[in-house]
Amino acid sequence: MKNIFVEELVHTPVENQKVEIVERKGIGHPDSIADGIAEAMSRALSKEYLKRVGVVLHHNTDETQIVAGRAKTAFGGGEVIQPIYILLVGRATKYFDGIDIPADRVALKAAKDYVRSAMRNLDPETDIVFDVRLGEGSTDLKEVFERKGGKAPLSNDTSFGIGFAPFTETENLVYNVERRIYEEFRKKEKAIGEDVKVMGLREGDKIRLTIACAFVDRHVSSVKEYLAVKEELTDFVRGISSEYTSREVEVAVNTADNIDKEVVYLTVTGTSAENGDDGSVGRGNRCNGLITPGRPMSMEASSGKNPINHVGKIYNLLANRIAWDCYEAIEGIKEVYVRILSQIGKPIDEPKALSIQIVPENGYDVERMESKARTVADEWLNDITKITDMVINGELKTF
């Protein structure tokens, strides 16, 4: 029997609390760019290892750092004066069982490809200086043979992961506003950059969204045009908000603008990383895509950690999957929180503790839910390497 514990959690559900704060840093935020590059490198290295030796070898790329550049913006188009500096740092296995592996080249290509796919105005060849400093990692041959034999990998750390379900209305709103600005509004309005941060504050039944959205200067000819697009964006957010909440929603975009002085949020490349804002892996969204100070959270940087035995990644992703599966499979759950603790050197499918805390709907008994919750957790632990496969295939997001 795995170390699975199920208990009732007595507290005021977040949806019923008077004040709720939720944040999401968009794809073009410097911290998210760092997360995206780190995860892209890890996936690329994992695929390269599988192609060359049949297993994923030891690596971690979760220390990627972004040092802001310098740009001079202007209505109608400015220019990057000093490129952004991105340090690709971590560890990677570069030689295994007689086989050389070009880890630096694979990581560099993955980083550039990610920037091209995520950012339409940021040129990885001219706007960024990449510095590849991946240290030499090593993979134990015995450990590889054990994995090929079907054994679960051994945890590389004593750490924990946390997940919860479901999202509140505010959480759903904040997450989807950023996603839809990126996926929809940005695609029809060239003036919108990828660096979008959404901060949600719910006070009772009123939600206030404060949105910081980078505009691309070459697509804005004047303050008048800037204000017109800004108003269009505000209307777009107001329009989609009703799909996620029936509460009153107030929307404020780029509140630091000083129109009289023509000081507005313009960028050349669509990200504040071009001019003063640095970025680091793990300083942004948790692996569920949000920053939620009203919920338990792990401080682990999930992006870039290897998906084989780094529990800082695996257990955070796993905890969220178990939480959502419990919520969807078991009737009567108001909220559910999952915490998973590893012990270094022990199999990752045998956590030191897996805690499932349930806030039940009125009239429901947690004791009657315990068996089903245990089954959900047990099934995931018995198939824990599925998390690895999903990560490598890009099916799970880490930020």
C-alpha positions as CSV (number, residue, x, y, z in Angstrom):
1,M,0.0,0.0,0.0
2,K,1.4,3.4,-1.0
3,N,1.7,6.1,1.5
4,I,-1.6,7.8,0.5
5,F,-3.5,9.8,3.1
6,V,-7.0,11.2,2.5
7,E,-8.6,13.7,4.9
8,E,-11.2,16.4,5.2
9,L,-9.8,19.9,5.0
10,V,-11.8,22.4,7.0
11,H,-11.4,26.0,5.7
12,T,-13.3,28.6,3.8
13,P,-13.2,27.7,0.1
14,V,-11.3,30.3,-2.0
15,E,-14.4,31.1,-4.0
16,N,-16.2,32.1,-0.8
17,Q,-13.4,34.2,0.7
18,K,-13.9,38.0,0.6
19,V,-10.6,38.8,-1.2
20,E,-8.8,36.7,-3.9
21,I,-5.7,37.6,-5.8
22,V,-4.6,35.8,-9.0
23,E,-1.8,36.5,-11.5
24,R,-0.6,35.2,-14.8
25,K,2.5,36.2,-16.6
26,G,2.0,35.9,-20.4
27,I,4.2,34.1,-22.9
28,G,6.3,37.2,-23.6
29,H,7.0,38.2,-20.0
30,P,10.8,37.8,-19.4
31,D,10.2,35.2,-16.7
32,S,7.9,33.2,-19.0
33,I,10.4,33.5,-21.9
34,A,13.0,31.9,-19.5
35,D,10.6,29.2,-18.6
36,G,9.7,28.5,-22.2
37,I,13.3,28.3,-23.4
38,A,14.3,26.1,-20.5
39,E,11.5,23.7,-21.2
40,A,12.1,23.7,-24.9
41,M,15.8,22.8,-24.3
42,S,14.8,19.9,-21.9
43,R,12.3,18.5,-24.4
44,A,14.8,18.7,-27.3
45,L,17.6,17.1,-25.3
46,S,15.2,14.3,-24.1
47,K,14.3,13.6,-27.8
48,E,17.9,13.6,-28.8
49,Y,18.9,11.2,-26.1
50,L,16.0,8.9,-27.0
51,K,17.1,8.9,-30.7
52,R,20.7,8.2,-29.9
53,V,20.7,5.9,-26.9
54,G,17.1,4.9,-26.4
55,V,16.6,6.5,-23.0
56,V,16.5,10.1,-21.6
57,L,19.9,10.8,-20.0
58,H,20.6,13.1,-17.1
59,H,20.1,16.8,-17.7
60,N,18.7,20.0,-16.1
61,T,18.2,23.3,-18.0
62,D,16.2,25.1,-15.3
63,E,18.7,27.8,-14.5
64,T,18.2,29.8,-17.7
65,Q,18.7,33.6,-17.1
66,I,17.7,36.6,-19.2
67,V,19.5,39.9,-18.9
68,A,17.5,42.8,-20.4
69,G,18.8,44.6,-23.4
70,R,18.2,48.2,-24.4
71,A,15.9,49.6,-27.0
72,K,14.7,53.0,-28.2
73,T,11.1,53.0,-29.1
74,A,9.3,55.5,-31.3
75,F,5.8,55.7,-32.9
76,G,6.2,54.1,-36.3
77,G,9.2,52.0,-35.3
78,G,12.2,52.2,-33.0
79,E,15.2,49.9,-32.7
80,V,17.1,47.6,-30.4
81,I,20.2,49.3,-29.3
82,Q,21.7,46.5,-27.2
83,P,20.6,42.8,-27.6
84,I,19.0,40.8,-24.9
85,Y,21.5,38.4,-23.2
86,I,20.3,34.9,-22.5
87,L,22.5,32.5,-20.5
88,L,21.6,28.9,-21.3
89,V,23.0,27.2,-18.2
90,G,22.5,23.8,-16.5
91,R,23.8,20.3,-16.9
92,A,23.6,17.9,-19.8
93,T,25.1,14.4,-20.5
94,K,27.4,14.9,-23.5
95,Y,29.0,11.5,-23.6
96,F,27.5,8.2,-22.8
97,D,28.6,4.6,-23.3
98,G,31.0,5.5,-26.1
99,I,28.6,7.9,-27.8
100,D,29.2,11.7,-28.2
101,I,26.0,13.8,-27.9
102,P,26.0,17.5,-29.2
103,A,24.0,18.8,-26.2
104,D,25.1,22.4,-26.6
105,R,24.1,22.6,-30.2
106,V,20.7,20.8,-29.5
107,A,20.0,23.2,-26.7
108,L,20.9,26.3,-28.7
109,K,18.7,25.3,-31.6
110,A,15.8,24.6,-29.3
111,A,16.2,28.0,-27.6
112,K,16.2,29.8,-30.9
113,D,13.3,27.8,-32.3
114,Y,11.2,28.5,-29.2
115,V,11.7,32.2,-29.5
116,R,10.7,32.1,-33.2
117,S,7.6,30.2,-32.4
118,A,6.5,32.3,-29.4
119,M,7.5,35.8,-30.4
120,R,6.8,37.3,-33.8
121,N,8.8,40.5,-33.4
122,L,11.8,39.2,-31.5
123,D,14.6,38.0,-33.8
124,P,16.8,35.3,-32.1
125,E,19.6,36.0,-34.5
126,T,19.9,39.8,-34.1
127,D,17.9,40.8,-31.0
128,I,19.4,38.2,-28.6
129,V,22.9,37.0,-27.7
130,F,22.8,33.4,-26.5
131,D,25.6,32.1,-24.3
132,V,25.6,28.3,-24.0
133,R,27.2,27.2,-20.7
134,L,25.8,23.7,-20.1
135,G,28.0,21.9,-17.6
136,E,28.9,18.3,-18.1
137,G,26.3,16.0,-16.6
138,S,26.6,12.2,-16.2
139,T,24.3,9.3,-16.4
140,D,25.0,6.0,-14.6
141,L,24.9,3.0,-16.9
142,K,23.5,0.8,-14.2
143,E,20.6,3.2,-13.6
144,V,19.8,3.2,-17.3
145,F,19.7,-0.6,-17.5
146,E,17.3,-0.7,-14.5
147,R,15.0,1.8,-16.2
148,K,15.0,-0.3,-19.4
149,G,14.0,-3.2,-17.1
150,G,10.8,-1.4,-16.1
151,K,11.9,-0.1,-12.7
152,A,10.8,3.4,-11.7
153,P,13.6,5.9,-11.5
154,L,15.0,6.9,-8.1
155,S,14.2,10.4,-6.9
156,N,17.1,12.8,-7.3
157,D,15.9,15.1,-4.4
158,T,13.9,15.3,-1.3
159,S,11.2,17.7,-2.4
160,F,7.5,18.1,-2.7
161,G,4.9,19.0,-5.3
162,I,1.5,20.6,-4.9
163,G,-1.7,20.7,-7.0
164,F,-5.3,21.7,-6.6
165,A,-8.6,21.7,-8.3
166,P,-10.9,23.2,-9.5
167,F,-10.0,26.7,-10.6
168,T,-12.2,29.5,-9.2
169,E,-14.0,31.9,-11.5
170,T,-11.2,34.5,-11.0
171,E,-8.5,31.9,-11.7
172,N,-10.3,30.8,-14.9
173,L,-10.8,34.4,-15.9
174,V,-7.2,35.5,-15.4
175,Y,-5.8,32.4,-17.1
176,N,-8.1,32.7,-20.2
177,V,-7.8,36.4,-20.6
178,E,-4.1,36.2,-21.2
179,R,-4.4,33.1,-23.3
180,R,-7.1,34.7,-25.6
181,I,-5.2,37.9,-25.9
182,Y,-2.2,35.9,-27.2
183,E,-4.2,33.4,-29.3
184,E,-6.9,35.6,-30.6
185,F,-6.6,39.4,-30.2
186,R,-2.8,39.5,-30.9
187,K,-3.4,37.6,-34.2
188,K,-5.8,40.2,-35.5
189,E,-4.1,43.3,-34.1
190,K,-0.4,43.5,-35.0
191,A,0.2,46.3,-32.4
192,I,-0.2,43.8,-29.6
193,G,3.0,42.2,-28.2
194,E,3.4,38.9,-26.4
195,D,4.4,40.4,-23.0
196,V,1.0,40.5,-21.3
197,K,0.6,40.3,-17.5
198,V,-2.9,39.9,-16.0
199,M,-3.5,40.6,-12.3
200,G,-6.9,39.7,-10.9
201,L,-8.4,41.0,-7.7
202,R,-11.8,39.8,-6.5
203,E,-13.4,41.7,-3.7
204,G,-16.7,40.0,-2.9
205,D,-18.5,39.8,-6.2
206,K,-16.5,42.4,-8.1
207,I,-13.4,41.4,-10.1
208,R,-10.8,44.0,-11.1
209,L,-8.4,43.0,-13.9
210,T,-5.2,45.1,-14.3
211,I,-3.5,44.3,-17.5
212,A,0.0,45.3,-18.6
213,C,0.2,44.8,-22.4
214,A,3.3,45.6,-24.5
215,F,2.5,47.4,-27.7
216,V,4.8,47.1,-30.8
217,D,5.8,50.5,-31.9
218,R,6.2,49.9,-35.6
219,H,2.4,49.2,-35.7
220,V,1.4,52.3,-33.8
221,S,1.7,55.6,-35.6
222,S,0.6,58.0,-32.8
223,V,-0.9,58.3,-29.3
224,K,-4.3,58.5,-30.9
225,E,-3.9,55.2,-32.6
226,Y,-2.4,53.7,-29.4
227,L,-5.4,54.8,-27.4
228,A,-7.8,53.3,-30.0
229,V,-6.1,49.9,-29.9
230,K,-6.0,50.1,-26.1
231,E,-9.7,50.7,-26.0
232,E,-10.3,47.9,-28.4
233,L,-8.3,45.6,-26.2
234,T,-10.3,46.7,-23.1
235,D,-13.6,46.0,-24.9
236,F,-12.3,42.6,-26.0
237,V,-11.5,41.6,-22.4
238,R,-14.8,42.9,-21.2
239,G,-16.6,40.9,-23.9
240,I,-15.0,37.6,-23.1
241,S,-15.2,37.9,-19.3
242,S,-18.8,36.8,-19.2
243,E,-17.8,33.4,-20.5
244,Y,-15.9,32.8,-17.3
245,T,-17.8,34.6,-14.6
246,S,-21.2,36.2,-13.9
247,R,-19.6,38.7,-11.5
248,E,-19.0,42.3,-12.4
249,V,-15.6,42.7,-14.1
250,E,-13.7,46.0,-14.3
251,V,-10.8,46.1,-16.8
252,A,-7.8,48.5,-16.7
253,V,-5.1,48.4,-19.3
254,N,-1.6,49.9,-19.0
255,T,-2.4,52.1,-16.0
256,A,1.1,53.6,-15.9
257,D,0.5,55.5,-19.2
258,N,0.9,59.3,-19.1
259,I,-1.0,60.5,-22.1
260,D,-0.2,64.2,-21.7
261,K,3.5,63.4,-21.9
262,E,3.0,60.7,-24.5
263,V,4.6,58.2,-22.2
264,V,2.9,54.8,-23.1
265,Y,3.9,51.2,-23.1
266,L,5.7,50.8,-26.4
267,T,8.3,48.2,-27.3
268,V,10.2,47.3,-30.4
269,T,10.0,43.5,-29.9
270,G,6.8,42.9,-27.9
271,T,8.6,42.2,-24.6
272,S,9.9,44.3,-21.8
273,A,13.0,42.1,-21.8
274,E,14.3,44.4,-24.5
275,N,14.7,47.3,-22.1
276,G,15.2,46.8,-18.4
277,D,13.3,43.7,-17.3
278,D,15.4,40.6,-16.6
279,G,13.9,37.1,-16.4
280,S,14.6,33.8,-14.6
281,V,13.2,30.3,-14.7
282,G,10.7,29.7,-11.8
283,R,9.9,33.3,-11.0
284,G,6.6,33.3,-12.9
285,N,3.6,31.0,-13.2
286,R,3.5,27.7,-11.4
287,C,3.0,24.6,-13.6
288,N,-0.8,25.1,-13.6
289,G,-0.2,28.4,-15.4
290,L,-1.1,30.8,-12.5
291,I,0.4,32.5,-9.5
292,T,-2.2,32.0,-6.7
293,P,-1.1,33.4,-3.3
294,G,-4.4,32.2,-1.8
295,R,-3.5,28.5,-2.5
296,P,-0.7,26.3,-1.3
297,M,2.2,26.5,-3.9
298,S,5.5,24.9,-4.4
299,M,8.4,27.3,-5.1
300,E,10.1,24.7,-7.4
301,A,11.0,25.9,-10.9
302,S,9.4,23.1,-13.0
303,S,10.5,24.2,-16.4
304,G,13.7,22.7,-17.6
305,K,14.1,20.1,-14.9
306,N,14.6,16.6,-16.4
307,P,11.3,14.7,-16.7
308,I,12.8,11.3,-15.6
309,N,13.6,11.6,-11.9
310,H,13.5,15.3,-10.9
311,V,10.6,15.3,-8.5
312,G,10.6,19.1,-8.5
313,K,9.0,18.8,-11.9
314,I,7.3,15.4,-11.9
315,Y,5.5,15.7,-8.5
316,N,4.1,19.2,-9.3
317,L,2.7,18.0,-12.6
318,L,1.5,14.8,-11.0
319,A,-0.2,16.5,-8.1
320,N,-2.2,18.7,-10.4
321,R,-3.3,15.7,-12.5
322,I,-4.4,13.7,-9.4
323,A,-6.3,16.8,-8.1
324,W,-8.2,17.3,-11.3
325,D,-8.9,13.6,-11.7
326,C,-10.3,13.4,-8.2
327,Y,-12.4,16.5,-8.7
328,E,-13.9,15.1,-12.0
329,A,-14.3,11.5,-10.8
330,I,-15.7,11.9,-7.3
331,E,-19.0,13.6,-6.6
332,G,-19.3,16.1,-3.9
333,I,-15.8,17.7,-3.9
334,K,-15.8,21.5,-3.5
335,E,-12.0,21.8,-3.5
336,V,-9.2,19.3,-3.4
337,Y,-5.5,19.8,-2.6
338,V,-2.8,17.2,-3.3
339,R,0.7,17.3,-1.8
340,I,3.4,14.7,-2.7
341,L,6.7,14.4,-0.9
342,S,9.7,12.5,-2.2
343,Q,12.7,11.1,-0.4
344,I,16.0,11.2,-2.3
345,G,17.2,7.8,-3.5
346,K,13.8,6.2,-3.3
347,P,11.6,5.2,-6.3
348,I,9.5,8.0,-7.6
349,D,6.4,5.8,-7.6
350,E,6.8,5.3,-3.9
351,P,6.5,8.8,-2.4
352,K,7.2,9.3,1.3
353,A,3.7,10.8,1.5
354,L,0.9,11.6,-0.8
355,S,-1.7,13.7,0.9
356,I,-5.2,14.4,-0.5
357,Q,-7.1,17.0,1.3
358,I,-10.8,17.4,0.4
359,V,-13.2,20.3,1.1
360,P,-16.6,18.6,0.6
361,E,-19.8,20.2,-0.7
362,N,-22.5,20.5,2.0
363,G,-24.0,17.1,2.8
364,Y,-21.1,15.0,1.5
365,D,-18.9,12.8,3.6
366,V,-15.1,12.7,2.9
367,E,-14.8,9.2,4.4
368,R,-17.0,7.9,1.6
369,M,-14.7,9.5,-1.0
370,E,-11.5,8.1,0.4
371,S,-11.5,4.8,-1.5
372,K,-12.0,6.5,-4.9
373,A,-9.4,9.2,-4.1
374,R,-6.9,6.5,-3.2
375,T,-7.6,4.6,-6.4
376,V,-7.0,7.8,-8.5
377,A,-3.7,8.4,-6.8
378,D,-2.6,4.7,-6.9
379,E,-3.4,4.5,-10.6
380,W,-1.2,7.5,-11.3
381,L,1.7,6.2,-9.2
382,N,1.5,2.8,-10.9
383,D,1.8,4.6,-14.3
384,I,4.0,7.5,-13.2
385,T,6.3,7.4,-16.2
386,K,3.3,8.6,-18.2
387,I,4.1,12.0,-16.9
388,T,7.5,11.8,-18.5
389,D,6.1,10.8,-21.8
390,M,3.5,13.6,-21.7
391,V,6.2,16.2,-20.9
392,I,8.5,15.1,-23.7
393,N,5.6,15.1,-26.2
394,G,4.6,18.6,-25.1
395,E,1.3,17.5,-23.7
396,L,1.8,19.1,-20.3
397,K,2.6,22.8,-19.7
398,T,5.0,23.8,-17.0
399,F,4.1,27.5,-16.9
